[in-house]
Amino acid sequence: QNSSEMPETITSRDAARFPIVASCTLLGLYLFFKIFSQEYINLLLSMYFFVLGILALSHTISPTMNRFFPANFPNKQYQLLFTQGSGESKEEIVNYEFDTKDLVCLALSSVVGVWYLLRKHWIANNLFGLAFSLNGVELLHLNNVSTGCILLGGLFIYDVFWVFGTNVMVTVAKSFEAPIKLVFPQDLLEKGLEADNFAMLGLGDIVIPGIFIALLLRFDISLKKNTHMYFYTSFVAYIFGLGLTIFIMHIFKHAQPALLYLVPACIGFPLLVALAKGEVTEMFSYESSAEILPHTPRLTHFPTVSGSPASLADSMQQKLSCPRRRRQQSPSAM
């Protein structure tokens, strides 16, 4: 909420290239597992996702944890600054601001990280997986419905080909010991928390439909009808598609590409609602990037200036220095 940075917007060109890049990455991982020792690759990946998982989980639980801190909690501010060069050529590489509450969340997340690193337990895996998914939906941003349809359509073909056409997807998913998937124990009732027979759902099957559903929520808000009809429709469609995937998987006893069922549901259901309400044109003409996202400061107009560059520089310096002095004289205003 407090970040001034905009999410990473996916354009139509990015959406069209996404399945190609994903295919190259998937095939590269498959070849790596065939050529090199699986043990050493997973050790390297475990350390990598250990660090990323702690940061992602800390960021995810931070808003919830802040509600449990008492009002008199000694919350101190910190800044981690790492620069390169000196003088006028100095360049910031890392500039991260955090407080004591963030450190507490980081410590709790580190406990989960150590648990995952030592035991590879499915609960720790799922906590990291959910954190990655939520951060992915938060950071990735579709600009319009057409781009979303291109992205989902391309990944629909990608998922079907790599699951049904080859054994690459299943091999990588089973060999890859990292929280890039959610696992659901099928023998939970017999073995309890020590279950070892899992069904898997890739994080891409959560994040990709998730950013499309988030786009429809912003479209709902832009209509200013306070109904959120498209969001609820797409959300129910996702649940329906996921349930259908599980049903087909149990019937045929074979791994299923979840996007084969999720993409038609997440696109088709909202489109039927738009047809029924006569809002298809509004849906496809909606441009999300033109909207001001909530809690995100954005410059909406530029002031008109005149004068020489030297006089403008002096004027700006005076205006910047005056408020700074006033704040020092009146710290209570901060």
Residue pairs with C-beta under 8 A, 6 or more apart in sequence:
1 63
1 295
2 295
3 296
4 296
4 297
6 141
6 293
6 296
6 298
7 138
7 139
7 140
7 141
7 293
8 139
8 140
8 141
9 141
9 142
9 143
9 289
10 18
10 140
10 141
10 142
10 143
10 147
10 151
10 211
11 143
11 147
12 146
12 147
12 150
15 147
15 148
15 150
15 151
15 154
16 150
16 154
18 151
18 154
18 155
19 154
19 155
19 157
19 158
22 155
22 158
22 204
23 158
23 162
26 162
26 168
26 169
26 172
27 168
29 172
29 176
30 168
30 171
30 172
32 41
33 41
33 171
33 172
33 175
33 176
38 175
42 175
42 176
42 177
42 178
45 176
45 177
45 178
46 117
46 120
46 177
46 178
47 117
48 178
49 128
49 178
49 179
49 180
50 113
50 116
50 117
52 132
53 109
53 112
53 113
53 116
53 128
53 131
53 132
53 179
54 106
54 109
54 110
54 112
54 113
55 106
55 109
56 128
56 131
56 132
56 134
56 135
57 109
57 112
57 113
57 127
57 128
57 131
58 102
58 105
58 106
58 108
58 109
59 131
59 135
60 130
60 131
60 134
60 135
61 105
61 108
61 109
62 101
62 102
62 105
65 101
65 104
65 105
65 108
66 101
69 75
69 101
69 104
73 100
73 101
74 100
75 99
75 100
75 101
76 99
76 100
77 97
77 98
77 99
78 97
78 98
78 99
78 100
78 103
79 95
79 96
79 97
79 98
80 94
80 95
80 96
80 97
80 98
81 92
81 94
81 95
81 96
82 92
82 93
82 94
82 95
83 90
83 91
83 92
83 93
84 90
84 91
84 93
85 91
112 124
112 127
112 128
113 124
113 128
115 121
115 124
116 124
116 125
116 127
116 128
116 179
120 177
121 193
122 183
122 185
122 195
122 198
123 193
124 179
125 179
125 181
125 182
125 183
126 179
126 182
126 183
128 179
129 179
129 180
129 181
129 182
129 203
130 182
132 179
132 180
132 203
133 203
133 206
133 207
133 210
136 203
136 206
136 207
136 210
136 211
137 206
137 207
137 210
137 211
137 214
140 207
140 211
141 211
141 214
141 288
141 289
142 148
142 151
142 211
142 212
142 214
142 215
142 288
143 287
143 288
143 289
144 215
144 284
144 286
144 287
144 288
144 289
145 215
145 216
145 219
145 283
145 284
145 286
146 284
148 211
148 212
148 215
148 267
149 267
151 208
151 212
152 208
152 209
152 212
152 259
152 263
152 266
152 267
153 263
155 204
155 208
155 259
155 263
156 259
156 260
156 263
156 264
158 259
159 169
159 257
159 258
159 259
159 260
160 257
160 259
160 260
162 168
162 169
162 257
163 169
163 170
163 255
163 256
163 257
164 257
169 255
169 257
170 255
173 181
173 200
173 202
180 202
180 203
181 200
181 201
181 202
181 203
182 200
182 201
182 203
182 206
183 198
183 199
183 200
183 201
184 198
184 199
184 200
184 201
185 191
185 195
185 196
185 197
185 198
186 195
186 197
186 198
186 199
187 195
187 196
187 197
188 195
199 246
199 249
201 242
201 258
202 258
204 259
205 258
205 259
205 262
208 259
209 234
209 238
209 241
209 259
209 262
209 263
209 266
212 234
212 266
212 267
213 231
213 234
213 235
213 238
213 266
215 288
216 230
216 231
216 233
216 234
216 270
217 228
217 230
217 231
218 288
218 291
219 230
219 283
219 286
219 288
220 227
220 228
220 229
220 230
220 231
221 228
221 291
222 286
222 291
223 279
223 282
229 273
229 277
230 270
230 273
230 274
230 283
233 269
233 270
233 273
234 266
234 269
234 270
236 269
237 265
237 266
237 268
237 269
237 270
238 262
238 265
238 266
240 265
240 269
241 258
241 261
241 262
241 263
241 264
241 265
241 266
242 258
242 261
242 262
244 261
244 265
245 256
245 258
245 260
245 261
245 262
248 256
248 261
249 255
249 256
270 283
271 280
271 283
274 280
274 282
274 283
292 298
292 300
305 312
307 315
327 333
327 334
